[in-house]
Structures are given as C-alpha cells and as structure tokens.
Amino acid sequence: MTRSQKLRWYAEQLMADAASEEKAGAQGAAVSHYLQAADILLLLAKVEQSYTTWKYYADNASTCQQKARRLIATSPKEDPVPNTR
C-alpha cells in the first residue's frame, strides 16, 4: 500500500468516524474528525497530477468542511461567562 493510499484510507476512516459521532450526538468530535479528513484530502490534492483525482480530493475536502461548518453553526452555544449567581 502506497503512502497516498494509506492517507486516503485514513481520510475515509475519519469521515466514517465523523458520521458515527454526528449520529451519536457528539458534535465536537464529529467536527474534529471532519476537519482532520479535510486536511488530509487537501494534502492529497496538492500533490496529485491527475485533474480527475485532484477534483475528487478537493470536492470531498470541501464537503467535509461544509459538514463541519454546519455542525458548528447548529451546535448549542455555551455561555462565555458562567452564571455564578
């Protein structure tokens, strides 16, 4: 297995883990996994010579980033200062 194949496999695992965490309601963990997968996919795209493969990586990275943004936007907001009264 080449290095790029290992990275692609790892990115796919991170996306699957993110989807599982999202279903379980662990939005913070899901966001983290989606962003890690996006980083790996962008690294793969950066060194890719084939346009078709580059587009696959770039599109999947974009999808991961959009899912992370959606989760961040819909997550419950915490009080920046705890109410001690």
C-alpha positions as CSV (number, residue, x, y, z in Angstrom):
1,M,0.0,0.0,0.0
2,T,1.5,3.4,-1.0
3,R,1.6,6.4,1.3
4,S,-1.2,8.1,-0.7
5,Q,-3.4,5.0,-0.4
6,K,-2.8,4.9,3.3
7,L,-3.7,8.6,3.6
8,R,-6.8,8.1,1.5
9,W,-7.9,5.2,3.7
10,Y,-7.3,7.2,6.8
11,A,-9.3,10.1,5.5
12,E,-12.2,7.7,4.7
13,Q,-12.0,6.3,8.2
14,L,-12.1,9.8,9.7
15,M,-15.2,10.6,7.6
16,A,-16.9,7.4,8.7
17,D,-16.0,8.1,12.4
18,A,-17.3,11.7,12.0
19,A,-20.6,10.4,10.6
20,S,-20.9,8.0,13.5
21,E,-20.1,10.7,16.1
22,E,-22.6,13.0,14.4
23,K,-25.3,10.4,14.7
24,A,-24.4,9.8,18.3
25,G,-24.8,13.5,19.1
26,A,-21.0,14.1,19.7
27,Q,-20.8,17.2,17.6
28,G,-17.4,18.3,18.8
29,A,-15.8,15.0,18.0
30,A,-17.6,14.9,14.6
31,V,-16.3,18.4,13.7
32,S,-12.7,17.4,14.7
33,H,-12.9,14.3,12.5
34,Y,-14.3,16.2,9.5
35,L,-11.7,18.8,9.7
36,Q,-8.9,16.3,10.0
37,A,-10.2,14.4,7.0
38,A,-10.4,17.7,5.0
39,D,-6.8,18.4,5.9
40,I,-5.6,15.0,4.6
41,L,-7.7,15.3,1.5
42,L,-6.3,18.7,0.7
43,L,-2.7,17.4,1.2
44,L,-3.5,14.6,-1.2
45,A,-5.0,17.0,-3.7
46,K,-1.9,19.3,-3.5
47,V,0.4,16.6,-4.9
48,E,-2.0,15.0,-7.3
49,Q,-1.1,15.2,-11.0
50,S,-4.4,14.0,-12.5
51,Y,-7.2,16.5,-12.7
52,T,-9.9,13.9,-12.1
53,T,-8.3,12.6,-8.9
54,W,-7.5,16.2,-7.7
55,K,-11.1,17.1,-8.2
56,Y,-12.2,14.1,-6.2
57,Y,-10.0,15.0,-3.3
58,A,-10.9,18.7,-3.4
59,D,-14.6,18.1,-3.6
60,N,-14.5,15.7,-0.7
61,A,-12.4,18.1,1.4
62,S,-15.0,20.8,0.6
63,T,-17.8,18.5,1.7
64,C,-16.1,17.8,5.0
65,Q,-15.5,21.5,5.7
66,Q,-19.2,22.2,4.9
67,K,-20.3,19.5,7.3
68,A,-18.1,20.8,10.0
69,R,-19.4,24.4,9.5
70,R,-23.0,23.1,9.6
71,L,-22.3,21.3,12.9
72,I,-20.6,24.3,14.4
73,A,-23.5,26.6,13.3
74,T,-26.1,24.3,14.8
75,S,-24.4,23.4,18.0
76,P,-25.8,24.8,21.2
77,K,-24.0,27.9,22.3
78,E,-22.3,27.9,25.7
79,D,-22.2,31.0,28.0
80,P,-18.8,32.6,27.7
81,V,-19.0,33.6,31.4
82,P,-20.6,31.1,33.7
83,N,-23.5,32.5,35.7
84,T,-22.5,32.2,39.4
85,R,-25.5,34.0,41.0
